[in-house]
């Protein structure tokens, strides 16, 4: 399908990508000195704060607005998680490049991302992701992939939460695909609770087919109640990828036209 551009689309897209580039350059010169001089939890907390501001700035640059919706008592659970520092696994559908700034800016928790290993070497972005304590998984090298998983398990057990996009890549058409069973290994190996997170409207801001950015005043993050693996039967634990996929798809269908 041919993607049509008008003058507003062109100006918005140029402005959005200018802000992306500008914030990374600014961050490299202004914030990077702090990263060099500090390590551990102090650096991590600092980067989380910077990342939240960056996420909100990009959503502003896209001309969009985000609403966070809590279902089934999840708001009080999120508050408890924030107060106690409990590590959780946030499972989300993947609609767009805009998903990451949306979650960073408008989900009130500190968390990092599980990413493909190639991103570790990306200019500027890779440097910040390393400081952000992201885990880079090598899907092609089994031995290295196991080492990466052990590192992730260690960090979760030490209180760091992670976002995983179990579809493996951004949606091609705005629908939600099936979830890879292996994406839930971190939860099953650590016993961390799973937070189902549904993103609605980011695909309309920017699809994977184009650089075009279109403002959407109706972007939503739907947070559902945590899934505790210890409350599930062994059969249900085996099918956890399908259970969480069903929750996220149900919330997507409920809110996509509201």
C-alpha positions as CSV (number, residue, x, y, z in Angstrom):
1,X,0.0,0.0,0.0
2,X,1.4,3.4,-1.0
3,X,1.9,5.8,1.9
4,X,0.8,9.3,1.1
5,X,2.6,12.4,2.5
6,X,1.3,15.9,2.8
7,X,3.2,19.0,3.9
8,X,2.2,18.6,7.6
9,X,3.4,15.0,7.5
10,X,6.7,16.0,6.1
11,X,7.3,18.8,8.7
12,X,6.2,16.6,11.6
13,X,8.4,13.8,10.5
14,X,11.5,16.1,10.1
15,X,10.8,17.6,13.5
16,X,10.4,14.2,15.2
17,X,13.7,12.8,13.8
18,X,15.4,16.1,14.5
19,X,14.4,15.8,18.2
20,X,15.6,12.2,18.3
21,X,19.0,13.1,16.9
22,X,19.2,16.3,19.0
23,X,18.4,14.5,22.3
24,X,21.0,11.9,21.7
25,X,23.7,14.5,20.9
26,X,22.7,16.6,23.9
27,X,22.7,13.5,26.1
28,X,26.1,12.5,24.9
29,X,27.7,15.8,25.8
30,X,25.7,16.7,28.9
31,X,24.8,13.4,30.6
32,X,27.6,11.1,29.5
33,X,30.1,12.6,32.0
34,X,27.8,11.5,34.8
35,X,27.8,7.9,33.4
36,X,31.6,7.8,33.3
37,X,31.9,9.0,36.8
38,X,29.3,6.8,38.4
39,X,28.5,3.1,38.3
40,X,26.0,0.6,39.6
41,X,22.6,1.5,41.0
42,X,23.3,5.2,41.2
43,X,24.0,5.3,37.4
44,X,21.0,3.1,36.6
45,X,18.6,5.3,38.5
46,X,20.0,8.4,36.8
47,X,19.6,6.8,33.3
48,X,16.0,5.8,34.2
49,X,15.2,9.4,35.0
50,X,16.8,10.7,31.7
51,X,15.0,8.0,29.7
52,X,11.6,9.0,31.1
53,X,12.2,12.6,30.1
54,X,13.4,11.4,26.7
55,X,10.3,9.3,26.1
56,X,7.9,12.2,27.0
57,X,9.9,14.5,24.7
58,X,9.6,12.2,21.7
59,X,5.8,11.7,22.3
60,X,5.5,15.5,22.4
61,X,7.6,15.8,19.2
62,X,5.3,13.3,17.5
63,X,2.3,15.5,18.3
64,X,0.6,12.7,20.2
65,X,-0.9,12.2,23.6
66,X,-0.8,9.1,25.8
67,X,-3.3,7.8,28.4
68,X,-2.4,5.1,30.8
69,X,-5.4,2.8,31.7
70,X,-5.3,0.4,34.7
71,X,-7.5,-2.7,34.8
72,X,-8.4,-5.2,37.5
73,X,-6.8,-3.4,40.4
74,X,-3.4,-3.0,38.6
75,X,-2.9,0.6,39.6
76,X,-2.5,-0.3,43.3
77,X,-0.3,-3.2,42.3
78,X,2.0,-0.9,40.3
79,X,2.2,1.5,43.3
80,X,3.2,-1.4,45.5
81,X,5.8,-2.6,43.0
82,X,7.3,0.9,42.8
83,X,7.4,1.2,46.6
84,X,8.9,-2.2,47.3
85,X,11.3,-2.3,44.3
86,X,10.0,-5.7,43.3
87,X,11.4,-6.9,39.9
88,X,8.7,-7.7,37.4
89,X,8.6,-8.8,33.7
90,X,6.5,-6.4,31.6
91,X,5.2,-8.2,28.5
92,X,3.9,-5.9,25.7
93,X,2.7,-6.1,22.2
94,X,5.1,-4.4,19.7
95,X,3.4,-2.0,17.3
96,X,5.9,0.6,16.4
97,X,9.3,2.3,17.0
98,X,7.2,4.7,19.1
99,X,6.4,1.9,21.6
100,X,9.7,2.4,23.6
101,X,9.4,6.1,24.2
102,X,5.7,5.6,25.0
103,X,6.5,3.0,27.7
104,X,9.4,5.0,29.1
105,X,7.5,8.2,29.4
106,X,4.2,7.0,30.7
107,X,4.6,3.8,32.6
108,X,5.5,4.7,36.2
109,X,8.1,2.1,36.9
110,X,11.9,1.9,36.4
111,X,12.7,-0.8,33.8
112,X,15.1,-1.8,31.0
113,X,14.6,-3.7,27.8
114,X,15.6,-7.1,26.4
115,X,17.0,-6.4,23.0
116,X,18.6,-8.1,20.1
117,X,22.5,-8.1,20.3
118,X,22.9,-6.0,17.1
119,X,21.5,-3.0,19.0
120,X,24.5,-3.0,21.3
121,X,26.7,-1.7,18.5
122,X,24.3,1.0,17.2
123,X,25.9,4.5,17.4
124,X,24.8,6.5,20.4
125,X,21.7,4.3,21.1
126,X,23.8,1.3,21.9
127,X,25.9,3.3,24.4
128,X,22.9,4.5,26.2
129,X,21.3,1.1,26.2
130,X,24.3,-0.4,27.9
131,X,24.2,2.3,30.6
132,X,20.5,1.6,30.9
133,X,21.3,-2.0,31.9
134,X,19.6,-3.5,28.8
135,X,20.2,-7.2,28.1
136,X,21.4,-8.0,24.6
137,X,20.4,-11.5,23.6
138,X,22.3,-13.4,20.9
139,X,19.7,-15.6,19.3
140,X,22.1,-17.2,16.8
141,X,24.8,-18.3,19.2
142,X,23.2,-20.7,21.7
143,X,26.1,-20.7,24.1
144,X,26.3,-16.9,24.2
145,X,22.5,-16.7,24.4
146,X,22.6,-18.9,27.6
147,X,25.2,-16.5,29.1
148,X,23.0,-13.6,28.2
149,X,20.0,-15.3,29.9
150,X,22.1,-16.0,33.1
151,X,23.0,-12.3,33.2
152,X,19.4,-11.3,32.8
153,X,18.3,-13.7,35.6
154,X,21.0,-12.3,37.9
155,X,19.8,-8.7,37.3
156,X,16.1,-9.6,37.8
157,X,16.9,-11.3,41.1
158,X,18.8,-8.2,42.1
159,X,15.7,-6.0,41.6
160,X,15.7,-4.8,37.9
161,X,12.6,-5.1,35.9
162,X,12.5,-5.7,32.1
163,X,10.2,-5.1,29.2
164,X,9.9,-8.0,26.6
165,X,8.2,-7.8,23.2
166,X,7.5,-11.5,22.7
167,X,6.3,-11.1,19.1
168,X,9.9,-10.7,18.3
169,X,9.4,-7.7,15.9
170,X,7.1,-4.9,15.2
171,X,3.7,-5.6,13.8
172,X,3.5,-5.5,10.0
173,X,-0.2,-4.5,9.9
174,X,-1.1,-3.2,13.4
175,X,-2.5,-6.5,14.6
176,X,-1.0,-8.6,17.4
177,X,0.9,-11.7,16.5
178,X,1.5,-14.9,18.5
179,X,4.0,-14.7,21.4
180,X,7.2,-16.8,21.4
181,X,7.3,-19.2,24.3
182,X,11.0,-18.6,24.9
183,X,10.3,-15.0,25.7
184,X,8.8,-16.1,29.0
185,X,11.8,-18.1,30.2
186,X,13.0,-15.1,32.3
187,X,9.7,-15.2,34.2
188,X,9.6,-19.0,34.7
189,X,13.3,-19.1,35.7
190,X,13.1,-16.3,38.2
191,X,9.5,-16.5,39.4
192,X,9.1,-12.8,38.7
193,X,5.5,-11.7,38.3
194,X,4.3,-10.8,34.7
195,X,2.6,-7.5,34.0
196,X,0.5,-7.7,30.7
197,X,0.8,-4.3,29.0
198,X,-1.2,-3.5,25.8
199,X,-0.2,-0.7,23.5
200,X,-2.9,0.9,21.3
201,X,-2.4,3.7,18.7
202,X,1.4,3.7,18.3
203,X,1.1,1.9,15.0
204,X,-0.9,4.9,13.7
205,X,1.9,7.3,14.8
206,X,4.5,5.3,12.9
207,X,4.3,1.9,11.2
208,X,7.3,-0.2,10.4
209,X,6.7,0.4,6.7
210,X,7.7,4.1,6.8
211,X,9.6,6.9,8.5
212,X,6.4,9.0,8.4
213,X,5.2,10.3,11.7
214,X,1.5,11.1,12.2
215,X,0.1,12.7,15.4
216,X,-2.3,10.5,17.3
217,X,-4.1,12.0,20.3
218,X,-5.4,8.6,21.3
219,X,-2.4,6.5,22.2
220,X,-3.1,4.2,25.2
221,X,-1.2,2.0,27.5
222,X,-3.5,-0.6,29.2
223,X,-1.9,-2.2,32.3
224,X,-3.6,-5.4,33.5
225,X,-3.2,-7.1,36.9
226,X,0.0,-9.1,37.5
227,X,0.2,-12.8,36.6
228,X,1.8,-14.8,39.4
229,X,3.2,-18.1,38.0
230,X,3.0,-19.7,41.5
231,X,-0.8,-19.3,41.3
232,X,-1.0,-21.3,38.1
233,X,-1.1,-25.0,37.5
234,X,1.8,-26.8,35.8
235,X,-0.2,-26.9,32.6
236,X,-1.1,-23.3,32.7
237,X,2.6,-22.4,33.3
238,X,3.5,-24.3,30.2
239,X,0.9,-22.2,28.3
240,X,1.8,-18.9,29.9
241,X,2.7,-17.3,26.5
242,X,-0.8,-18.1,25.2
243,X,-2.5,-16.9,28.4
244,X,-0.7,-13.5,28.4
245,X,-1.2,-13.2,24.6
246,X,-4.9,-13.6,25.2
247,X,-5.1,-10.9,27.9
248,X,-3.2,-8.4,25.7
249,X,-5.3,-9.2,22.6
250,X,-8.5,-8.9,24.6
251,X,-7.5,-5.5,25.9
252,X,-6.4,-4.4,22.5
253,X,-9.8,-5.2,21.0
254,X,-11.6,-3.5,23.9
255,X,-9.7,-0.2,23.6
256,X,-8.7,0.1,20.0
257,X,-11.9,2.0,18.9
258,X,-12.4,4.0,22.1
